Amino acid sequence: MQIPEPMIPPLLAQPSCVNEAGSWCKTIHDLTGVEWLAAYAELLIAKPLNIVFILLVAFLLRYFVHRTINGLTRGNGKTPKLLQPLKERRGDTLTAELLSERRKQRARTIGSVLKSIASFLIFGIASMYVLKVFDVELGPVLASAGVLGVAVAFGAQNLVRDFLSGMFMMVEDQYGVGDVVDLGEATGTVEAVGLRVTTLRDLNGTVWYVRNGEILRVGNSSQGFAVAVVDFPISHNSDVEKAIEVAGEVAAEATSREPLSQDVLEPPEMLGVDQITSDTITLRLTTKVRPGKQWAVQRRLRAEIKRAYDDSDIQPPYPNGRPVTPTSPGQA
């Protein structure tokens, strides 16, 4: 009577993949001789190694890309290389320290955006390769990610709008640190510019945080040049021609000496009578000045013209707090 051979459990049977030349299964079986380890070599060894290799390449690529962006955003006292292709609008009144801080913040912000985009793309592609290692169909995953992205963007549309507006402001250099700007609800000197919020301080010392997405228009008083507009009222009894002549001479003389000569770019222009009311005649004078210096020039010219009017007996419209009543030719 022949005794039957004992049955070998399936897990202990030699896997068929050991006959495939160059496969992980054959390599592990030749090295260890363990059948079950050779059967699961692809899952336990090959795929983890592929995943580690993909992640290692992704981290190395991200490191070198971030290092390159950091090198482009460092100016070392000069304009960073990242900003050189972009147009720069800045006022002549900015000190070297403010100009350096302005460029540093602008380069840092644009660089952070580029690094975030680079990280998203690199790790996004790496994630797809990892899913491919596990034989996952990418079509449904990409479709689900697209739907999720739309839902998140719709829920955070204000945040997205703030970031997009801040990015365009940075690229176009609409304003920067040290600029005097009018953002609608807030007016003052810019202290910091970010992708989401712009920080500025007004004349009273109040710090305003303005969301970039809420900024509909920007009035920048620190680009190119500014115009100092000086209005001064006189009474109807005053000699208008004499008042115009005195104001023009005083303004020309005041702007030709220190300290106004450093801030005034062109000689003052006397425009003459700007407005006539029942109580006053308003004269107007303008002059082109360095950006941000118009208020100081206006205050100094008003003081000089007021002193000259007092010496020339040119009456203001309300002497001693009472309106001057014009006298008719028939009155004594």
C-alpha positions in Angstrom: 0.0 0.0 0.0 1.5 3.4 -1.1 1.5 6.1 1.5 0.3 9.5 -0.1 2.7 12.4 0.1 1.8 15.1 2.6 0.1 18.2 1.2 2.2 21.4 1.3 0.3 24.4 2.6 -0.2 27.1 -0.1 1.8 29.7 1.9 4.8 27.3 2.0 4.7 26.3 -1.6 7.3 27.8 -3.9 5.9 30.8 -5.6 5.9 30.8 -9.4 7.5 34.2 -9.5 10.9 32.7 -8.4 11.3 31.7 -12.0 11.1 35.3 -13.3 14.6 36.5 -13.9 15.5 39.9 -12.4 12.3 40.0 -10.3 12.3 41.0 -6.6 10.7 37.6 -5.9 13.6 35.6 -7.3 16.2 37.9 -5.8 14.7 37.6 -2.3 14.2 33.8 -2.7 17.8 33.4 -3.8 19.1 35.4 -0.9 16.9 34.1 1.9 15.3 30.9 0.6 12.1 31.9 2.4 9.1 31.3 0.1 6.5 33.5 1.8 8.9 36.4 1.9 9.7 36.0 -1.8 6.0 35.8 -2.5 5.3 39.2 -0.8 8.6 40.8 -1.8 6.9 43.2 -4.2 4.6 44.5 -1.4 7.0 44.5 1.5 10.2 45.6 -0.1 9.8 46.9 -3.7 6.9 49.2 -3.2 8.3 50.8 0.1 11.6 51.3 -1.6 9.9 53.0 -4.5 7.9 55.2 -2.2 11.0 56.2 -0.2 12.9 57.0 -3.4 10.0 59.2 -4.7 9.8 61.1 -1.4 13.6 61.5 -1.2 13.7 62.9 -4.7 10.8 65.2 -3.9 12.4 66.6 -0.7 15.7 67.1 -2.5 14.1 68.9 -5.4 12.1 71.1 -3.0 15.3 71.9 -1.1 17.2 73.0 -4.2 14.2 75.0 -5.6 13.7 76.8 -2.2 17.4 77.5 -2.0 17.4 79.0 -5.5 14.4 81.2 -4.6 16.1 82.3 -1.4 19.2 83.3 -3.4 17.1 85.3 -5.8 15.3 87.2 -2.9 18.5 88.2 -1.1 19.6 91.6 -2.1 22.6 92.2 0.2 22.0 96.0 0.0 21.1 95.9 -3.7 17.9 95.2 -5.6 17.2 91.4 -5.3 17.6 89.5 -8.6 14.0 88.4 -8.3 12.8 92.0 -8.5 15.1 93.2 -11.3 12.8 92.1 -14.1 9.8 93.8 -12.4 9.0 97.5 -12.5 9.8 99.4 -9.4 7.9 102.5 -8.4 9.4 104.4 -5.4 9.5 107.8 -4.0 12.7 109.9 -3.9 12.1 110.7 -0.3 12.7 107.1 0.9 15.8 106.7 3.0 18.2 103.8 2.3 16.9 101.9 5.3 13.3 102.3 4.2 14.1 101.4 0.6 16.0 98.3 1.7 13.1 97.2 3.9 10.6 97.9 1.1 12.6 95.7 -1.3 13.2 93.0 1.3 9.5 92.7 2.1 8.5 92.7 -1.5 11.1 90.1 -2.4 10.3 88.0 0.7 6.5 88.0 -0.1 6.9 87.1 -3.7 9.5 84.5 -2.8 7.2 82.9 -0.3 4.5 82.6 -2.9 6.9 81.0 -5.4 8.1 78.6 -2.7 4.5 77.6 -1.8 3.7 77.0 -5.5 6.8 75.0 -6.0 6.1 72.8 -2.9 2.5 72.3 -3.9 3.6 71.1 -7.4 6.5 69.0 -6.3 4.6 67.1 -3.5 1.5 66.9 -5.7 3.4 65.1 -8.5 5.1 63.0 -5.9 1.8 62.0 -4.4 0.5 60.9 -7.8 3.6 58.7 -8.3 3.1 57.2 -4.8 -0.5 56.3 -5.7 0.6 54.9 -9.0 3.0 52.5 -7.0 -0.1 51.1 -5.2 -1.9 50.7 -8.6 -4.5 53.3 -7.8 -6.5 54.8 -10.6 -5.6 58.5 -10.7 -8.7 59.6 -12.7 -11.3 59.3 -9.9 -8.8 60.8 -7.4 -8.1 63.8 -9.6 -11.8 64.3 -10.1 -12.5 64.2 -6.4 -9.6 66.6 -5.7 -11.0 69.0 -8.2 -14.4 69.0 -6.6 -12.9 69.4 -3.2 -10.7 72.3 -4.5 -13.7 74.1 -5.9 -15.6 73.7 -2.6 -12.7 75.0 -0.6 -12.2 77.9 -3.0 -15.9 78.8 -2.8 -15.9 78.7 1.0 -12.7 80.7 1.3 -13.3 83.1 -1.6 -12.5 86.2 0.5 -9.2 84.7 1.5 -8.4 83.8 -2.1 -9.3 87.3 -3.2 -7.0 88.8 -0.5 -4.1 86.7 -1.6 -4.6 87.3 -5.3 -4.9 91.1 -4.8 -1.8 91.1 -2.6 0.1 89.2 -5.2 -0.8 91.7 -8.0 0.1 94.6 -5.7 3.5 93.1 -5.0 4.2 92.4 -8.7 3.0 95.8 -9.9 4.7 97.6 -6.9 1.6 99.8 -6.4 3.0 100.8 -3.0 5.6 99.7 -0.5 7.0 100.4 3.0 7.4 104.1 3.6 4.9 105.3 1.0 2.1 107.6 2.0 -1.1 106.1 0.6 -4.9 106.6 0.6 -6.7 103.3 0.7 -10.2 104.7 1.1 -11.1 104.1 4.7 -7.5 104.5 5.9 -4.8 107.0 5.0 -1.2 107.0 6.3 2.3 105.6 6.0 2.7 102.0 4.9 4.6 100.0 7.6 4.2 96.5 6.2 2.8 94.8 3.0 1.7 91.2 3.1 -0.2 88.9 0.8 -3.4 89.2 2.9 -3.1 92.4 4.9 -1.5 95.9 4.4 -0.5 97.7 7.6 -0.3 101.5 7.7 -0.2 104.2 10.4 -2.2 107.4 10.1 -1.2 110.9 11.3 -2.8 110.3 14.7 -0.6 107.2 15.3 -3.4 104.7 14.7 -2.3 101.5 13.1 -4.7 100.2 10.4 -4.8 96.7 9.1 -6.5 96.7 5.6 -7.4 93.4 3.8 -5.9 93.5 0.3 -9.2 92.2 -1.2 -11.1 95.2 0.2 -8.8 97.8 -1.5 -10.7 99.1 -4.5 -8.3 102.0 -5.3 -5.0 103.3 -4.1 -3.8 106.9 -4.0 0.0 107.0 -3.6 1.5 110.3 -2.6 5.1 109.0 -2.7 5.7 108.2 -6.4 7.4 110.6 -8.8 6.5 114.0 -7.4 3.7 115.8 -5.5 2.1 119.2 -5.8 1.8 121.6 -2.9 -1.4 123.6 -3.2 -1.6 126.8 -1.1 -5.0 128.6 -0.8 -5.2 131.9 1.1 -8.3 134.0 1.5 -8.4 137.8 1.5 -11.2 140.2 2.0 -13.1 142.0 -0.7 -11.6 145.3 0.5 -8.0 144.1 -0.3 -6.1 144.9 -3.5 -6.2 141.6 -5.4 -3.4 142.5 -7.8 -1.2 143.5 -4.9 -2.1 140.3 -3.0 -1.2 138.2 -6.0 2.1 140.0 -6.5 3.1 139.8 -2.8 2.3 136.1 -2.6 4.2 135.3 -5.7 7.3 137.2 -4.6 7.2 135.7 -1.1 6.8 132.1 -2.4 9.6 132.5 -4.9 11.9 133.9 -2.3 11.0 131.3 0.4 11.5 128.3 -2.0 14.9 129.5 -3.1 16.4 129.2 0.4 16.7 126.5 3.0 14.9 124.4 4.0 12.3 124.6 1.2 14.9 124.6 -1.6 15.7 120.9 -0.9 12.1 119.9 -1.4 10.8 122.2 -4.1 11.4 120.9 -7.7 10.1 123.8 -9.7 9.5 127.5 -9.1 6.0 128.3 -7.6 3.3 129.2 -10.0 0.7 131.8 -9.0 -2.6 130.8 -10.4 -4.5 133.9 -9.2 -8.1 134.1 -8.0 -9.5 130.6 -7.5 -12.8 131.3 -5.8 -15.1 134.2 -4.9 -17.7 134.0 -2.2 -19.9 136.6 -0.5 -17.2 136.9 2.3 -13.8 136.0 0.7 -11.7 136.0 -2.3 -9.5 132.9 -2.4 -6.1 133.0 -4.2 -4.2 129.8 -5.2 -0.5 129.1 -5.6 1.0 125.7 -6.6 4.5 124.3 -6.8 5.9 120.9 -7.6 7.8 119.2 -4.7 9.4 115.9 -3.8 6.9 113.2 -3.0 5.6 113.3 0.6 6.8 116.8 1.2 3.8 118.7 0.0 2.3 119.2 3.5 5.5 120.6 5.0 5.9 123.0 2.0 2.3 124.1 2.3 2.5 124.9 6.0 5.7 126.9 5.5 4.4 128.9 2.6 1.2 129.8 4.4 3.2 131.1 7.3 5.5 133.2 5.0 2.6 134.6 3.0 0.6 135.4 6.1 3.5 137.4 7.6 3.9 139.3 4.3 0.2 140.1 4.1 0.3 141.5 7.6 3.3 143.7 6.6 1.5 144.9 3.4 -1.8 145.6 5.1 -3.7 143.0 3.1 -6.8 142.2 5.1 -8.0 138.7 5.8 -11.7 138.1 5.3 -12.5 137.9 9.1 -10.3 140.4 11.0 -10.9 140.1 14.8 -13.4 137.3 14.1 -15.9 139.5 12.2 -16.6 139.6 8.5 -15.4 142.7 6.6 -18.4 144.6 5.1 -17.4 146.0 1.6 -17.8 149.7 1.4 -19.7 151.3 -1.5 -18.2 154.3 -3.3 -21.0 156.5 -1.9 -20.2 155.7 1.7 -17.7 157.7 3.8 
